[in-house]
Amino acid sequence: MGAESIITGITRGGTAWTPQFVTALSEQKCIGCGRCFKVCPRDVLTIVQRAIDDVDLDDDDEDDDDSDNSFMTLSNPMDCIGCEACSRVCPKACFTHQALPLAV
């Protein structure tokens, strides 16, 4: 048995690239700004309302200009195409990505 093959793609120009698929999302770090939801081309994410007990009403974190009453969750992670657009727009670095083996 050989090593597992990693999923790779080829750009229009012929350059090989390795997609980095979303494997986790830190709901605790997420501020619910929706930036990742807006850029995801495959509906991988869903916004969820936090329970009122989960919201810290005394949070004075001044760099959070977005709402703390919601967060993102991975609703369809198997639809991820590995573009990492979500991570590029996330102000809180909530996403974890990795190359994945080719399923045979």
N, CA, C and O atoms as a GROMACS GRO file, in nm:
protein
  416
    1MET      N    1   0.083  -0.118   0.000
    1MET     CA    2   0.000   0.000   0.000
    1MET      C    3   0.088   0.124   0.000
    1MET      O    4   0.184   0.133   0.076
    2GLY      N    5   0.054   0.220  -0.086
    2GLY     CA    6   0.129   0.345  -0.096
    2GLY      C    7   0.068   0.454  -0.009
    2GLY      O    8  -0.032   0.433   0.060
    3ALA      N    9   0.131   0.569  -0.015
    3ALA     CA   10   0.081   0.685   0.058
    3ALA      C   11  -0.050   0.733  -0.005
    3ALA      O   12  -0.072   0.715  -0.125
    4GLU      N   13  -0.135   0.793   0.076
    4GLU     CA   14  -0.261   0.847   0.026
    4GLU      C   15  -0.235   0.966  -0.065
    4GLU      O   16  -0.146   1.047  -0.038
    5SER      N   17  -0.310   0.976  -0.170
    5SER     CA   18  -0.301   1.091  -0.259
    5SER      C   19  -0.382   1.206  -0.201
    5SER      O   20  -0.495   1.188  -0.155
    6ILE      N   21  -0.324   1.324  -0.205
    6ILE     CA   22  -0.391   1.445  -0.159
    6ILE      C   23  -0.470   1.504  -0.276
    6ILE      O   24  -0.424   1.499  -0.390
    7ILE      N   25  -0.587   1.558  -0.247
    7ILE     CA   26  -0.668   1.622  -0.351
    7ILE      C   27  -0.592   1.743  -0.404
    7ILE      O   28  -0.548   1.829  -0.327
    8THR      N   29  -0.578   1.750  -0.534
    8THR     CA   30  -0.513   1.865  -0.598
    8THR      C   31  -0.602   1.914  -0.711
    8THR      O   32  -0.690   1.842  -0.759
    9GLY      N   33  -0.577   2.036  -0.753
    9GLY     CA   34  -0.650   2.095  -0.864
    9GLY      C   35  -0.552   2.159  -0.959
    9GLY      O   36  -0.432   2.164  -0.933
   10ILE      N   37  -0.604   2.207  -1.069
   10ILE     CA   38  -0.522   2.277  -1.167
   10ILE      C   39  -0.594   2.407  -1.203
   10ILE      O   40  -0.714   2.407  -1.230
   11THR      N   41  -0.519   2.516  -1.201
   11THR     CA   42  -0.579   2.644  -1.237
   11THR      C   43  -0.600   2.650  -1.388
   11THR      O   44  -0.551   2.565  -1.462
   12ARG      N   45  -0.672   2.748  -1.432
   12ARG     CA   46  -0.696   2.768  -1.574
   12ARG      C   47  -0.564   2.782  -1.651
   12ARG      O   48  -0.553   2.742  -1.767
   13GLY      N   49  -0.464   2.839  -1.584
   13GLY     CA   50  -0.333   2.856  -1.646
   13GLY      C   51  -0.245   2.733  -1.640
   13GLY      O   52  -0.133   2.734  -1.692
   14GLY      N   53  -0.294   2.625  -1.578
   14GLY     CA   54  -0.219   2.501  -1.575
   14GLY      C   55  -0.135   2.479  -1.450
   14GLY      O   56  -0.063   2.380  -1.441
   15THR      N   57  -0.143   2.572  -1.354
   15THR     CA   58  -0.067   2.558  -1.230
   15THR      C   59  -0.140   2.466  -1.133
   15THR      O   60  -0.260   2.484  -1.108
   16ALA      N   61  -0.069   2.370  -1.078
   16ALA     CA   62  -0.128   2.281  -0.978
   16ALA      C   63  -0.141   2.353  -0.845
   16ALA      O   64  -0.055   2.433  -0.809
   17TRP      N   65  -0.248   2.326  -0.772
   17TRP     CA   66  -0.267   2.382  -0.638
   17TRP      C   67  -0.338   2.280  -0.551
   17TRP      O   68  -0.407   2.191  -0.601
   18THR      N   69  -0.319   2.292  -0.421
   18THR     CA   70  -0.380   2.201  -0.325
   18THR      C   71  -0.486   2.275  -0.246
   18THR      O   72  -0.452   2.365  -0.169
   19PRO      N   73  -0.613   2.239  -0.263
   19PRO     CA   74  -0.718   2.304  -0.186
   19PRO      C   75  -0.702   2.275  -0.037
   19PRO      O   76  -0.662   2.165   0.002
   20GLN      N   77  -0.734   2.373   0.043
   20GLN     CA   78  -0.730   2.359   0.189
   20GLN      C   79  -0.875   2.365   0.238
   20GLN      O   80  -0.933   2.473   0.246
   21PHE      N   81  -0.931   2.251   0.270
   21PHE     CA   82  -1.072   2.240   0.307
   21PHE      C   83  -1.095   2.280   0.452
   21PHE      O   84  -1.011   2.253   0.539
   22VAL      N   85  -1.209   2.344   0.479
   22VAL     CA   86  -1.241   2.381   0.615
   22VAL      C   87  -1.270   2.253   0.694
   22VAL      O   88  -1.350   2.170   0.652
   23THR      N   89  -1.204   2.240   0.809
   23THR     CA   90  -1.223   2.122   0.892
   23THR      C   91  -1.281   2.157   1.029
   23THR      O   92  -1.333   2.070   1.099
   24ALA      N   93  -1.272   2.284   1.067
   24ALA     CA   94  -1.326   2.327   1.196
   24ALA      C   95  -1.351   2.476   1.195
   24ALA      O   96  -1.291   2.551   1.118
   25LEU      N   97  -1.442   2.517   1.284
   25LEU     CA   98  -1.475   2.658   1.301
   25LEU      C   99  -1.493   2.681   1.450
   25LEU      O  100  -1.572   2.611   1.514
   26SER      N  101  -1.422   2.777   1.507
   26SER     CA  102  -1.434   2.807   1.649
   26SER      C  103  -1.555   2.895   1.674
   26SER      O  104  -1.551   3.016   1.652
   27GLU      N  105  -1.662   2.834   1.719
   27GLU     CA  106  -1.784   2.909   1.747
   27GLU      C  107  -1.766   3.004   1.865
   27GLU      O  108  -1.836   3.105   1.875
   28GLN      N  109  -1.671   2.974   1.954
   28GLN     CA  110  -1.644   3.061   2.068
   28GLN      C  111  -1.577   3.191   2.025
   28GLN      O  112  -1.606   3.297   2.081
   29LYS      N  113  -1.488   3.185   1.926
   29LYS     CA  114  -1.419   3.304   1.878
   29LYS      C  115  -1.503   3.385   1.780
   29LYS      O  116  -1.481   3.505   1.764
   30CYS      N  117  -1.599   3.321   1.715
   30CYS     CA  118  -1.680   3.383   1.612
   30CYS      C  119  -1.766   3.496   1.669
   30CYS      O  120  -1.831   3.480   1.772
   31ILE      N  121  -1.765   3.610   1.600
   31ILE     CA  122  -1.844   3.726   1.642
   31ILE      C  123  -1.972   3.741   1.561
   31ILE      O  124  -2.048   3.835   1.581
   32GLY      N  125  -1.997   3.649   1.470
   32GLY     CA  126  -2.121   3.651   1.392
   32GLY      C  127  -2.133   3.764   1.292
   32GLY      O  128  -2.244   3.809   1.262
   33CYS      N  129  -2.021   3.811   1.240
   33CYS     CA  130  -2.023   3.925   1.148
   33CYS      C  131  -2.081   3.889   1.012
   33CYS      O  132  -2.131   3.976   0.941
   34GLY      N  133  -2.075   3.762   0.973
   34GLY     CA  134  -2.133   3.717   0.847
   34GLY      C  135  -2.044   3.734   0.725
   34GLY      O  136  -2.086   3.703   0.613
   35ARG      N  137  -1.922   3.782   0.744
   35ARG     CA  138  -1.832   3.802   0.628
   35ARG      C  139  -1.806   3.670   0.556
   35ARG      O  140  -1.811   3.665   0.433
   36CYS      N  141  -1.779   3.565   0.630
   36CYS     CA  142  -1.750   3.435   0.570
   36CYS      C  143  -1.872   3.380   0.497
   36CYS      O  144  -1.860   3.322   0.390
   37PHE      N  145  -1.988   3.399   0.556
   37PHE     CA  146  -2.113   3.353   0.496
   37PHE      C  147  -2.135   3.419   0.359
   37PHE      O  148  -2.179   3.354   0.264
   38LYS      N  149  -2.103   3.546   0.351
   38LYS     CA  150  -2.123   3.622   0.227
   38LYS      C  151  -2.027   3.579   0.115
   38LYS      O  152  -2.064   3.584  -0.002
   39VAL      N  153  -1.905   3.537   0.150
   39VAL     CA  154  -1.808   3.502   0.045
   39VAL      C  155  -1.807   3.354   0.009
   39VAL      O  156  -1.750   3.317  -0.094
   40CYS      N  157  -1.867   3.270   0.088
   40CYS     CA  158  -1.865   3.125   0.060
   40CYS      C  159  -1.951   3.095  -0.063
   40CYS      O  160  -2.070   3.124  -0.064
   41PRO      N  161  -1.890   3.037  -0.167
   41PRO     CA  162  -1.966   3.008  -0.289
   41PRO      C  163  -2.048   2.880  -0.282
   41PRO      O  164  -2.121   2.849  -0.377
   42ARG      N  165  -2.038   2.803  -0.174
   42ARG     CA  166  -2.102   2.672  -0.169
   42ARG      C  167  -2.198   2.651  -0.053
   42ARG      O  168  -2.235   2.536  -0.027
   43ASP      N  169  -2.238   2.753   0.017
   43ASP     CA  170  -2.333   2.739   0.128
   43ASP      C  171  -2.286   2.639   0.234
   43ASP      O  172  -2.363   2.555   0.280
   44VAL      N  173  -2.159   2.649   0.270
   44VAL     CA  174  -2.101   2.560   0.370
   44VAL      C  175  -2.140   2.605   0.511
   44VAL      O  176  -2.143   2.524   0.604
   45LEU      N  177  -2.170   2.733   0.528
   45LEU     CA  178  -2.192   2.792   0.660
   45LEU      C  179  -2.338   2.831   0.684
   45LEU      O  180  -2.413   2.857   0.590
   46THR      N  181  -2.375   2.833   0.811
   46THR     CA  182  -2.506   2.881   0.853
   46THR      C  183  -2.488   2.968   0.975
   46THR      O  184  -2.407   2.937   1.062
   47ILE      N  185  -2.563   3.077   0.981
   47ILE     CA  186  -2.558   3.164   1.099
   47ILE      C  187  -2.660   3.114   1.201
   47ILE      O  188  -2.772   3.078   1.166
   48VAL      N  189  -2.619   3.111   1.328
   48VAL     CA  190  -2.702   3.060   1.437
   48VAL      C  191  -2.710   3.167   1.545
   48VAL      O  192  -2.611   3.233   1.575
   49GLN      N  193  -2.827   3.185   1.602
   49GLN     CA  194  -2.844   3.280   1.713
   49GLN      C  195  -2.796   3.215   1.843
   49GLN      O  196  -2.829   3.100   1.873
   50ARG      N  197  -2.717   3.290   1.920
   50ARG     CA  198  -2.672   3.241   2.050
   50ARG      C  199  -2.788   3.245   2.148
   50ARG      O  200  -2.875   3.332   2.140
   51ALA      N  201  -2.789   3.151   2.240
   51ALA     CA  202  -2.885   3.157   2.350
   51ALA      C  203  -2.848   3.277   2.436
   51ALA      O  204  -2.730   3.309   2.448
   52ILE      N  205  -2.944   3.342   2.495
   52ILE     CA  206  -2.917   3.464   2.573
   52ILE      C  207  -2.818   3.437   2.685
   52ILE      O  208  -2.744   3.528   2.723
   53ASP      N  209  -2.814   3.317   2.739
   53ASP     CA  210  -2.719   3.283   2.845
   53ASP      C  211  -2.575   3.278   2.795
   53ASP      O  212  -2.481   3.292   2.873
   54ASP      N  213  -2.556   3.257   2.661
   54ASP     CA  214  -2.423   3.247   2.604
   54ASP      C  215  -2.360   3.382   2.573
   54ASP      O  216  -2.240   3.389   2.547
   55VAL      N  217  -2.438   3.489   2.574
   55VAL     CA  218  -2.389   3.621   2.537
   55VAL      C  219  -2.335   3.692   2.660
   55VAL      O  220  -2.405   3.703   2.760
   56ASP      N  221  -2.211   3.740   2.652
   56ASP     CA  222  -2.149   3.815   2.760
   56ASP      C  223  -2.185   3.962   2.740
   56ASP      O  224  -2.124   4.030   2.658
   57LEU      N  225  -2.284   4.011   2.815
   57LEU     CA  226  -2.332   4.147   2.797
   57LEU      C  227  -2.234   4.252   2.846
   57LEU      O  228  -2.250   4.369   2.812
   58ASP      N  229  -2.134   4.214   2.924
   58ASP     CA  230  -2.035   4.309   2.976
   58ASP      C  231  -1.908   4.310   2.894
   58ASP      O  232  -1.809   4.369   2.936
   59ASP      N  233  -1.908   4.248   2.777
   59ASP     CA  234  -1.788   4.242   2.692
   59ASP      C  235  -1.759   4.380   2.635
   59ASP      O  236  -1.840   4.434   2.559
   60ASP      N  237  -1.645   4.437   2.670
   60ASP     CA  238  -1.606   4.570   2.623
   60ASP      C  239  -1.494   4.562   2.520
   60ASP      O  240  -1.414   4.655   2.511
   61ASP      N  241  -1.488   4.455   2.443
   61ASP     CA  242  -1.384   4.439   2.341
   61ASP      C  243  -1.411   4.540   2.230
   61ASP      O  244  -1.500   4.520   2.148
   62GLU      N  245  -1.333   4.648   2.226
   62GLU     CA  246  -1.361   4.760   2.138
   62GLU      C  247  -1.337   4.729   1.990
   62GLU      O  248  -1.390   4.801   1.905
   63ASP      N  249  -1.259   4.626   1.956
   63ASP     CA  250  -1.236   4.597   1.815
   63ASP      C  251  -1.348   4.515   1.754
   63ASP      O  252  -1.347   4.488   1.634
   64ASP      N  253  -1.445   4.475   1.835
   64ASP     CA  254  -1.560   4.401   1.785
   64ASP      C  255  -1.672   4.500   1.756
   64ASP      O  256  -1.748   4.537   1.845
   65ASP      N  257  -1.682   4.542   1.629
   65ASP     CA  258  -1.789   4.632   1.593
   65ASP      C  259  -1.911   4.556   1.543
   65ASP      O  260  -2.009   4.617   1.501
   66ASP      N  261  -1.905   4.424   1.548
   66ASP     CA  262  -2.013   4.341   1.499
   66ASP      C  263  -2.088   4.277   1.616
   66ASP      O  264  -2.041   4.280   1.730
   67SER      N  265  -2.201   4.221   1.586
   67SER     CA  266  -2.290   4.165   1.688
   67SER      C  267  -2.232   4.040   1.752
   67SER      O  268  -2.168   3.959   1.685
   68ASP      N  269  -2.256   4.025   1.881
   68ASP     CA  270  -2.216   3.905   1.954
   68ASP      C  271  -2.334   3.811   1.975
   68ASP      O  272  -2.321   3.710   2.044
   69ASN      N  273  -2.450   3.841   1.916
   69ASN     CA  274  -2.566   3.758   1.943
   69ASN      C  275  -2.583   3.643   1.844
   69ASN      O  276  -2.684   3.572   1.849
   70SER      N  277  -2.487   3.624   1.754
   70SER     CA  278  -2.493   3.512   1.661
   70SER      C  279  -2.352   3.461   1.632
   70SER      O  280  -2.253   3.526   1.666
   71PHE      N  281  -2.345   3.345   1.570
   71PHE     CA  282  -2.217   3.286   1.532
   71PHE      C  283  -2.239   3.197   1.411
   71PHE      O  284  -2.352   3.160   1.380
   72MET      N  285  -2.131   3.162   1.344
   72MET     CA  286  -2.139   3.074   1.229
   72MET      C  287  -2.115   2.930   1.272
   72MET      O  288  -2.048   2.902   1.372
   73THR      N  289  -2.171   2.839   1.196
   73THR     CA  290  -2.148   2.698   1.218
   73THR      C  291  -2.130   2.631   1.082
   73THR      O  292  -2.179   2.681   0.980
   74LEU      N  293  -2.061   2.519   1.080
   74LEU     CA  294  -2.042   2.443   0.957
   74LEU      C  295  -2.164   2.356   0.934
   74LEU      O  296  -2.181   2.253   1.001
   75SER      N  297  -2.249   2.396   0.842
   75SER     CA  298  -2.370   2.320   0.817
   75SER      C  299  -2.352   2.217   0.704
   75SER      O  300  -2.416   2.112   0.706
   76ASN      N  301  -2.265   2.246   0.608
   76ASN     CA  302  -2.240   2.156   0.495
   76ASN      C  303  -2.090   2.148   0.465
   76ASN      O  304  -2.050   2.185   0.355
   77PRO      N  305  -2.008   2.102   0.558
   77PRO     CA  306  -1.863   2.102   0.535
   77PRO      C  307  -1.819   2.016   0.417
   77PRO      O  308  -1.712   2.038   0.362
   78MET      N  309  -1.899   1.917   0.379
   78MET     CA  310  -1.862   1.832   0.266
   78MET      C  311  -1.877   1.905   0.132
   78MET      O  312  -1.832   1.855   0.029
   79ASP      N  313  -1.942   2.023   0.132
   79ASP     CA  314  -1.955   2.102   0.009
   79ASP      C  315  -1.840   2.201  -0.008
   79ASP      O  316  -1.833   2.270  -0.110
   80CYS      N  317  -1.749   2.209   0.088
   80CYS     CA  318  -1.635   2.301   0.081
   80CYS      C  319  -1.548   2.266  -0.040
   80CYS      O  320  -1.518   2.148  -0.063
   81ILE      N  321  -1.506   2.368  -0.115
   81ILE     CA  322  -1.419   2.347  -0.232
   81ILE      C  323  -1.273   2.381  -0.202
   81ILE      O  324  -1.188   2.370  -0.290
   82GLY      N  325  -1.245   2.423  -0.079
   82GLY     CA  326  -1.106   2.448  -0.038
   82GLY      C  327  -1.048   2.580  -0.082
   82GLY      O  328  -0.926   2.593  -0.092
   83CYS      N  329  -1.132   2.679  -0.110
   83CYS     CA  330  -1.082   2.808  -0.159
   83CYS      C  331  -1.026   2.898  -0.050
   83CYS      O  332  -0.951   2.991  -0.079
   84GLU      N  333  -1.062   2.873   0.076
   84GLU     CA  334  -1.018   2.949   0.193
   84GLU      C  335  -1.067   3.094   0.194
   84GLU      O  336  -1.011   3.176   0.268
   85ALA      N  337  -1.168   3.128   0.116
   85ALA     CA  338  -1.221   3.264   0.117
   85ALA      C  339  -1.272   3.302   0.256
   85ALA      O  340  -1.256   3.417   0.298
   86CYS      N  341  -1.331   3.208   0.326
   86CYS     CA  342  -1.383   3.234   0.460
   86CYS      C  343  -1.272   3.280   0.556
   86CYS      O  344  -1.292   3.374   0.633
   87SER      N  345  -1.158   3.215   0.549
   87SER     CA  346  -1.047   3.252   0.637
   87SER      C  347  -0.988   3.388   0.602
   87SER      O  348  -0.944   3.463   0.689
   88ARG      N  349  -0.986   3.419   0.474
   88ARG     CA  350  -0.929   3.548   0.432
   88ARG      C  351  -1.011   3.666   0.482
   88ARG      O  352  -0.955   3.774   0.504
   89VAL      N  353  -1.141   3.650   0.499
   89VAL     CA  354  -1.225   3.762   0.544
   89VAL      C  355  -1.256   3.758   0.693
   89VAL      O  356  -1.313   3.854   0.746
   90CYS      N  357  -1.222   3.651   0.762
   90CYS     CA  358  -1.255   3.636   0.904
   90CYS      C  359  -1.164   3.724   0.991
   90CYS      O  360  -1.042   3.705   0.990
   91PRO      N  361  -1.222   3.819   1.066
   91PRO     CA  362  -1.140   3.907   1.150
   91PRO      C  363  -1.090   3.840   1.279
   91PRO      O  364  -1.006   3.896   1.348
   92LYS      N  365  -1.140   3.722   1.311
   92LYS     CA  366  -1.105   3.654   1.436
   92LYS      C  367  -1.032   3.522   1.417
   92LYS      O  368  -1.011   3.449   1.514
   93ALA      N  369  -0.993   3.489   1.294
   93ALA     CA  370  -0.920   3.365   1.266
   93ALA      C  371  -0.990   3.243   1.325
   93ALA      O  372  -0.930   3.165   1.399
   94CYS      N  373  -1.117   3.227   1.292
   94CYS     CA  374  -1.199   3.120   1.348
   94CYS      C  375  -1.185   2.986   1.276
   94CYS      O  376  -1.224   2.882   1.331
   95PHE      N  377  -1.131   2.986   1.155
   95PHE     CA  378  -1.133   2.866   1.072
   95PHE      C  379  -1.004   2.786   1.077
   95PHE      O  380  -0.895   2.842   1.091
   96THR      N  381  -1.019   2.655   1.066
   96THR     CA  382  -0.906   2.563   1.051
   96THR      C  383  -0.926   2.493   0.916
   96THR      O  384  -1.034   2.445   0.885
   97HIS      N  385  -0.819   2.488   0.838
   97HIS     CA  386  -0.823   2.425   0.705
   97HIS      C  387  -0.710   2.324   0.694
   97HIS      O  388  -0.609   2.333   0.764
   98GLN      N  389  -0.728   2.227   0.606
   98GLN     CA  390  -0.619   2.134   0.576
   98GLN      C  391  -0.644   2.066   0.442
   98GLN      O  392  -0.758   2.056   0.396
   99ALA      N  393  -0.535   2.020   0.382
   99ALA     CA  394  -0.544   1.940   0.261
   99ALA      C  395  -0.600   1.804   0.302
   99ALA      O  396  -0.570   1.755   0.411
  100LEU      N  397  -0.678   1.745   0.217
  100LEU     CA  398  -0.742   1.617   0.251
  100LEU      C  399  -0.708   1.511   0.146
  100LEU      O  400  -0.682   1.544   0.031
  101PRO      N  401  -0.708   1.384   0.189
  101PRO     CA  402  -0.678   1.276   0.095
  101PRO      C  403  -0.792   1.255  -0.005
  101PRO      O  404  -0.909   1.282   0.024
  102LEU      N  405  -0.756   1.207  -0.121
  102LEU     CA  406  -0.852   1.174  -0.224
  102LEU      C  407  -0.928   1.048  -0.182
  102LEU      O  408  -0.868   0.944  -0.155
  103ALA      N  409  -1.061   1.060  -0.177
  103ALA     CA  410  -1.142   0.944  -0.140
  103ALA      C  411  -1.154   0.852  -0.260
  103ALA      O  412  -1.187   0.895  -0.370
  104VAL      N  413  -1.128   0.725  -0.238
  104VAL     CA  414  -1.135   0.629  -0.347
  104VAL      C  415  -1.253   0.539  -0.329
  104VAL      O  416  -1.276   0.450  -0.411
   0.00000   0.00000   0.00000
